[in-house]
Amino acid sequence: MPRPRYHAVLSLGVAALVVARSRRWRDALPVLVAGVLVDLDHLVDLAATRATGKTEWIILPLHAWEWVFGLIARRTRLADLLAAGLAPHLALDQLNPGVSHPLFYWLVVRLAYRFRPVAPLVNVDRFARGARWMAEPPTRWL
């Protein structure tokens, strides 16, 4: 799973392209929010782990292509900017060697596996190693 710094750099690049095209600085904010703060949904997995005592969940409610296509279908400026931030985030996450299923970032696919990190959805060993940085203190995440 990529560290937050990679998502930040990617989101800044996309936001810069959006601002260069629109000539509106405020257009960068939704791109950055969707590209970086989407990782806050990992807190849902943490809460599920603490509530159930089971240590492995991959609910990730915001990490889903359904959101991207839903936002694009809205056809509003804000929705398009949010989609422009979320789509590269998901594409970068898909490069995670722990993710083995090409449709991992579809919420309905994870639901089909009951939100559990099992094969063929993930490479279980690689998936566990890839999230090691999340166990580090937040000051080391970047």
N, C-alpha and C positions, 0 to 999 in steps of 0.2 A: 504494500500500500504506500503510495507516494507520501513523503513528508509534506507538511503544510507549506513549506517554502516553495516547493515546485508548483503547487496550485496558485500561490500568490504571484509568482513570476509569470505563469501562463495567463492568469486573470489580468494582471497589469498590462501585458502585451495585447490581449484582446480589447481591453478597455481603451488603450491608446489607439488602436485601429478604429474603434467605434467613434472616439472623439475626433480623430482625423477626418473621418467621413462626415459626421454630423455637425462638427464645429461647435458642439455643446458639451462643456465640461461635466455638467450634471448627468449626462448619459453614462459616464463611467461608473457611477455609484451602484446602479442595479447589477451591472456586469460583475463588479468586484464582490458585491454581497452574495450573488448566486454562485460565483466561482470559488469563494473562500469559505464563507460562513455556512455553506451547505454541510460542511463537515460537523456542524453541531449536532446533526442527527445521530452521530455516534453515541451521544448521550442517551438516546432511546435504547440502544443495545446495552449500554451500561446499566440503565435502570431495569431492563428486563433480566439481566444477569443477577442483579442484586435481589430482585423480587422473587425469582424462581430458584436461585441457588445454582442454576446451570450456567456454565461459564462460556458457552459458545452460542452466540446469536448473530445473525446477519440480517436484521430487520431493515436498517438503513432506509427509512421511509422517504427521504428526499433524494437518495441516489437511485433515480429511476428515469428511464427514457420516457416513460408515460408523462412525466411532468414537462419535459422539453416539448413534446408534441402537443400537449394540452396548452402550453403557453403560446406556442406558435399558432394554434387554432384560434386563440383569442383575438389575434390581429390588432393588438394595441401596442403602442410604443414601449410601454413599461414591460409588457409580457415578452415582447421580442428581445428586449435588453436582458431580461432575466434568463431567457432561453440561451442567449449569446454567452452568458457566463456559465450556465450549468452544463451545456453540451461539451465544451472543451474539458471541463472537470471530469465528466463521466468518461470521455475518451481517454484521458490520461490515466484514470483509475483502471480502465480496461487493460492497460498494459501491465498491470500487476501480475507477476508470474504465478501468484497464488490463485488467481482466477482462471479456471480452465474452461468454463462454459461461455460460449460467445454471447449468450443472452443473460448473463449474470446480472447486469444492471437494468433488468426489467423486473419490476416489483412482483408481477404475476408469476414470473419464473421462480423467484425466491419463495413466494408463497407456496408454490407447488412442492417445494422441498421443506416446507414448514419452517422456513427461516433458519435452517440449520446449515452450518458449513460442512457439507458432506460431498463426496464424489458422486457424480461427475461435475457438480456445480463448482467445486474448488479442488485444488490440489491441497489436501489437508495439511501436509507437512509444510509446504511453502506458504500457505495462507497463515499458519500460526507464526512462522518466522517473520513474515512480512509485516506483521502488526506489532513487532517488538518495540518499535519506537514509541508506540502509544503508552507503554508501561513506564517510559522515562518521564522525568519531571517536565512540565510544559516549557520550562526555560530552555530545554534541549531540543524541542521539537523543530525549531527553525534551523 
